[in-house]
Amino acid sequence: MAKQKSQFRCVECGYRAPKPLGRCPSCGAWGSFSEERTGEGGPTAAPPAGVMPLAEVDAEALPRYSSGSGEVDRVLGGGFVPGAALLIGGEPGVGKSTLLLQVADRVLKSGKRVVYVAGEESPQQVKLRAERLGVSPRLELMRDTRLDAVLAGLDAHTPDLVVVDSIQTLESEGVPGSLVAVRNATQALVRWAKAAGGTLVLVGHVTKEGTVAGPKVIEHVVDATLYLETAGVFRVLRSAKNRFGPVGEVGVFRMEHVGLVEVANPSEAFLAERPLGVPGSTVGLALYGERVIALEVQALAAKSPYAAPKRVAQGLDPRRVDVVLAVLERRLGLKLGHLDVYVNLAGGLRVNDPGLDLAVALAVYSAVMGRPVHPQTAAVGEVGLAGEIRSVTLLEARLREGRRAGFERVLGPGELATVEAAVREALV
């Protein structure tokens, strides 16, 4: 029998060392070395894995159950999948715990068993929030940060849905929140979910860079990664990874005193405060994730006191805005050299979509000339360097959303060829 030897591998980059190191010399990660057993002839031999023809794989749809929230179900691709592990991240105070308490309450009322593992708050704090949100008192709490105790409790109670708030509080090997502790806790909980068939939802802290702490440890292990983000007075739930549904799908909520309220019609919500008949305001049909939303593009032009005029873009890609301004000046003869130009996507969203180019062009032209865009007109299309209007992704879906939002006319590549023609048609 081959003599067993030990070596240590960095779980972040794969660097190997004969002994554990505090910091990986290759990638700089701390506490990332894991022991591996090898024999003289290489890694320890394992029994051969079985194989099966693809034709024998059951192609039936995965069983799902609803979260009780239409917007959450949209992002998940139809609801929770038994045995799946999900990670939800977001900045502090964005509403992660509030949303998950509401989801836990709705799943509980559907007849399933739910356990809420409160690692950061006391049971009294959780109860105060739950009473404010109207959560059923039958919701079961587990206030323990010891990983072994949590796993033993889950085995004893076998819940259908488990919410762990948050994964960085669980104590395993190493200091809670460290790379080793987070990795071990995540892997152990995911193994429990796969074996028991329960749905696991983990809450993860966000780093200064805006990503979930320990992304290579957590995000690669779970089945779906969701982010809850702030967009003005709204909250947006976005999927960055989803093995059981579409990636990039979004759900929109509004934070109120009763918790997070679903926004079933985001276009209507984002256009609720749009001024009518004001120069510099245009509606664009944007693709946000996999969802088409009608958004207001605002522009303002003012005489610049500086030799180099300002170009400010909020919520849009500044480079795309610069290209549109260059096309307006060169192809339409719009004089912008002495003007400060400000372009804003109202509502607080950040969208990098070339389909908003035409709306930006109409808003800027309207602001400079002092002529409003017709209030029942929306725009969609990418602006080329020759001044042409080019087609964009999901054009038909955008046109349908424009008609559903009540716009009498949608200017786009299917009707007009150039930005100049769109300007003549749009301005009052």
NORBELVEN-V994319 format. One record per residue. N is the residue number from 1. PSI is psi in radians with two decimals (* if undefined). NEAR is the number of other C-alpha atoms within 8 Angstrom. D_LAST is the distance of its C-alpha to the last C-alpha in whole Angstrom. Layout:
N	PSI	NEAR	D_LAST
N	PSI	NEAR	D_LAST
//
This chain:
1	2.36	2	87
2	2.44	6	85
3	2.33	6	85
4	2.35	9	82
5	2.83	8	80
6	2.46	9	77
7	2.86	12	74
8	2.35	13	71
9	2.41	13	67
10	2.16	12	64
11	-0.21	9	62
12	-0.82	9	59
13	-0.13	7	60
14	0.06	7	63
15	2.37	8	65
16	2.54	8	69
17	2.67	9	72
18	-0.28	7	75
19	2.77	6	75
20	2.41	9	72
21	2.58	8	70
22	-0.71	8	68
23	2.35	9	65
24	2.18	14	64
25	-0.23	5	65
26	-0.92	6	62
27	-0.18	7	59
28	0.10	7	60
29	2.53	8	60
30	2.41	8	62
31	0.62	11	65
32	0.12	14	63
33	2.35	12	67
34	2.45	9	68
35	2.46	9	72
36	2.43	8	72
37	2.30	10	76
38	2.77	12	77
39	-3.13	11	80
40	-0.53	8	82
41	0.19	6	80
42	-2.83	6	77
43	2.69	7	75
44	2.27	8	77
45	2.49	4	77
46	2.73	4	75
47	2.53	4	76
48	2.44	4	74
49	2.57	4	71
50	2.77	4	70
51	2.79	4	68
52	2.54	6	66
53	2.57	6	65
54	-0.52	5	61
55	-0.40	4	62
56	-0.10	6	64
57	2.30	7	61
58	2.03	4	59
59	0.18	4	56
60	2.68	4	55
61	2.51	4	52
62	2.42	5	53
63	2.41	6	54
64	2.79	9	51
65	2.59	8	51
66	2.56	10	48
67	-0.14	13	47
68	-0.08	8	46
69	2.14	10	42
70	-0.65	8	40
71	-0.68	13	38
72	-0.74	11	41
73	-0.66	14	42
74	-0.80	12	39
75	-0.64	15	40
76	-0.28	13	43
77	0.33	9	43
78	-0.08	11	44
79	-3.05	12	46
80	2.55	12	49
81	2.19	11	52
82	2.34	10	56
83	-0.05	12	57
84	2.63	15	54
85	2.20	13	53
86	2.58	12	50
87	2.26	14	49
88	2.22	13	46
89	2.92	15	45
90	2.81	14	43
91	2.75	10	43
92	2.39	7	46
93	0.08	5	44
94	-0.39	10	41
95	0.36	9	43
96	-0.87	12	45
97	-0.67	7	48
98	-0.84	10	46
99	-0.74	10	44
100	-0.57	9	48
101	-0.70	10	49
102	-0.74	11	47
103	-0.76	11	47
104	-0.69	14	51
105	-0.75	11	51
106	-0.67	11	49
107	-0.68	15	52
108	-0.75	11	55
109	-0.28	8	54
110	-0.01	6	53
111	0.08	6	57
112	2.81	10	57
113	2.32	9	59
114	2.35	14	57
115	2.25	12	59
116	1.95	13	57
117	1.86	12	59
118	1.73	15	58
119	-0.38	14	59
120	-0.50	7	57
121	2.70	8	57
122	2.81	9	60
123	-0.59	9	60
124	-0.72	7	60
125	-0.74	8	56
126	-0.69	10	55
127	-0.69	8	56
128	-0.79	8	54
129	-0.71	9	51
130	-0.71	11	52
131	-0.65	8	53
132	-0.60	8	49
133	-0.11	9	48
134	0.52	7	50
135	2.48	11	52
136	2.40	8	55
137	-0.12	4	58
138	-0.10	4	60
139	2.28	12	58
140	2.28	7	60
141	2.57	9	60
142	1.96	9	62
143	1.48	9	63
144	2.44	9	65
145	0.03	10	64
146	2.12	9	67
147	-0.78	10	66
148	-0.72	7	69
149	-0.68	9	69
150	-0.79	11	65
151	-0.70	10	66
152	-0.68	8	69
153	-0.68	8	67
154	-0.69	9	65
155	-0.61	7	68
156	-0.56	6	69
157	-0.33	6	66
158	1.12	8	65
159	2.78	11	61
160	-0.55	11	58
161	2.31	14	56
162	2.25	13	56
163	2.12	14	54
164	1.98	13	56
165	1.62	14	54
166	2.97	13	54
167	-0.46	14	56
168	-0.16	11	57
169	-0.23	11	59
170	2.41	15	62
171	2.13	12	65
172	-2.55	14	66
173	2.31	7	68
174	3.12	8	67
175	2.41	8	65
176	2.30	11	62
177	-0.23	10	59
178	2.92	10	61
179	-0.78	11	60
180	-0.79	11	63
181	-0.77	16	63
182	-0.74	17	59
183	-0.84	10	60
184	-0.73	10	63
185	-0.76	13	62
186	-0.83	11	59
187	-0.70	9	61
188	-0.74	8	63
189	-0.65	10	61
190	-0.70	13	59
191	-0.70	8	63
192	-0.78	11	63
193	-0.74	14	60
194	-0.68	10	61
195	-0.70	7	64
196	-0.30	8	64
197	0.29	11	61
198	2.67	15	59
199	2.30	14	55
200	2.23	15	55
201	2.09	12	52
202	2.43	13	52
203	2.26	13	50
204	2.43	14	50
205	2.74	12	50
206	2.42	13	47
207	3.10	8	48
208	-0.47	5	46
209	-0.08	5	45
210	0.20	8	43
211	2.80	9	45
212	2.35	11	48
213	2.28	8	51
214	0.88	8	54
215	-0.63	9	51
216	-0.41	7	54
217	-0.72	12	56
218	-0.95	12	54
219	-0.50	11	51
220	-0.28	8	53
221	-0.62	9	55
222	2.90	12	53
223	-0.45	13	51
224	2.49	14	48
225	2.14	14	46
226	2.59	13	43
227	2.33	12	41
228	2.08	15	40
229	2.76	11	37
230	2.36	10	35
231	1.50	10	31
232	-2.16	8	30
233	0.05	9	32
234	2.83	10	32
235	2.36	14	35
236	2.16	13	35
237	2.11	14	38
238	2.42	14	38
239	2.16	16	40
240	-0.34	10	42
241	2.40	10	44
242	1.92	12	45
243	-0.20	6	48
244	0.25	9	48
245	-3.03	9	44
246	2.60	10	41
247	2.38	10	40
248	-0.07	10	37
249	2.59	13	36
250	2.62	15	35
251	2.50	12	35
252	2.36	13	33
253	2.80	13	35
254	2.27	11	34
255	2.11	10	37
256	3.12	7	38
257	-0.37	4	42
258	0.13	8	43
259	-2.75	10	42
260	2.12	11	40
261	2.31	9	38
262	2.47	10	36
263	1.69	11	32
264	-0.49	6	32
265	1.46	6	28
266	-0.61	10	27
267	-0.81	10	23
268	-0.68	9	23
269	-0.75	8	25
270	-0.35	12	23
271	0.11	10	20
272	-0.57	6	22
273	0.32	5	21
274	2.21	6	17
275	2.47	6	15
276	2.49	5	12
277	0.35	8	9
278	2.25	9	11
279	2.49	11	10
280	0.16	18	12
281	2.18	15	12
282	2.58	16	12
283	2.21	12	15
284	2.60	15	17
285	1.76	17	20
286	2.64	14	23
287	1.89	12	27
288	1.81	11	29
289	-2.08	9	32
290	0.23	9	33
291	2.38	8	30
292	2.21	11	26
293	2.37	11	24
294	2.13	16	21
295	2.62	14	20
296	2.20	14	17
297	2.15	15	17
298	2.52	14	17
299	2.57	14	16
300	2.31	11	18
301	2.27	11	18
302	2.61	7	21
303	2.29	7	24
304	2.33	11	27
305	-0.01	5	30
306	2.81	5	32
307	-0.61	6	33
308	1.86	5	31
309	2.66	12	28
310	2.59	9	28
311	1.86	8	26
312	2.22	8	26
313	2.18	11	25
314	2.19	10	26
315	-0.09	11	26
316	2.86	12	25
317	2.01	10	28
318	-0.57	9	28
319	-0.66	6	29
320	-0.67	10	26
321	-0.72	13	23
322	-0.69	9	25
323	-0.77	9	25
324	-0.72	12	21
325	-0.69	11	21
326	-0.69	8	24
327	-0.74	13	22
328	-0.71	13	18
329	-0.68	11	21
330	-0.72	8	23
331	-0.51	8	21
332	-0.07	8	18
333	0.40	7	19
334	2.15	8	18
335	1.96	6	20
336	-0.02	8	21
337	-0.40	5	25
338	0.18	9	25
339	2.43	11	23
340	2.30	12	24
341	2.19	13	21
342	2.24	11	22
343	2.28	14	20
344	2.41	11	21
345	1.85	14	22
346	2.51	11	22
347	-0.28	10	25
348	-0.08	10	28
349	2.70	9	28
350	2.02	8	29
351	2.20	10	27
352	1.44	6	28
353	2.07	9	26
354	-0.29	10	25
355	-0.19	14	23
356	-0.01	14	20
357	-0.82	15	20
358	-0.68	16	17
359	-0.67	15	15
360	-0.76	15	17
361	-0.77	12	15
362	-0.68	14	12
363	-0.75	16	13
364	-0.79	16	14
365	-0.73	12	12
366	-0.71	15	9
367	-0.71	15	12
368	-0.74	9	14
369	-0.23	6	11
370	0.44	8	10
371	2.17	11	6
372	2.71	13	6
373	2.52	17	6
374	2.25	9	6
375	-0.37	7	9
376	0.41	8	11
377	2.30	14	10
378	2.86	14	13
379	2.58	14	15
380	2.42	17	18
381	2.61	16	20
382	2.44	13	22
383	2.14	13	21
384	2.93	9	24
385	-0.36	7	26
386	0.06	6	25
387	0.14	12	21
388	2.76	10	22
389	2.10	15	21
390	2.73	10	24
391	2.79	10	25
392	2.98	9	26
393	2.44	5	29
394	0.82	6	28
395	-0.75	8	25
396	-0.68	6	26
397	-0.63	8	27
398	-0.73	13	23
399	-0.67	10	22
400	-0.71	8	24
401	-0.64	12	23
402	-0.76	13	19
403	-0.70	11	20
404	-0.57	7	23
405	-0.08	9	21
406	0.24	7	18
407	2.27	11	15
408	-0.51	7	14
409	2.39	8	13
410	1.98	12	15
411	2.25	12	14
412	-3.02	12	18
413	-0.35	11	21
414	-0.28	6	21
415	-0.66	6	18
416	2.67	11	17
417	-0.54	10	20
418	2.80	9	18
419	-0.64	13	16
420	-0.74	8	14
421	-0.65	9	14
422	-0.66	11	12
423	-0.75	10	10
424	-0.62	7	9
425	-0.53	6	8
426	-0.65	11	7
427	2.45	10	4
428	*	6	0
//
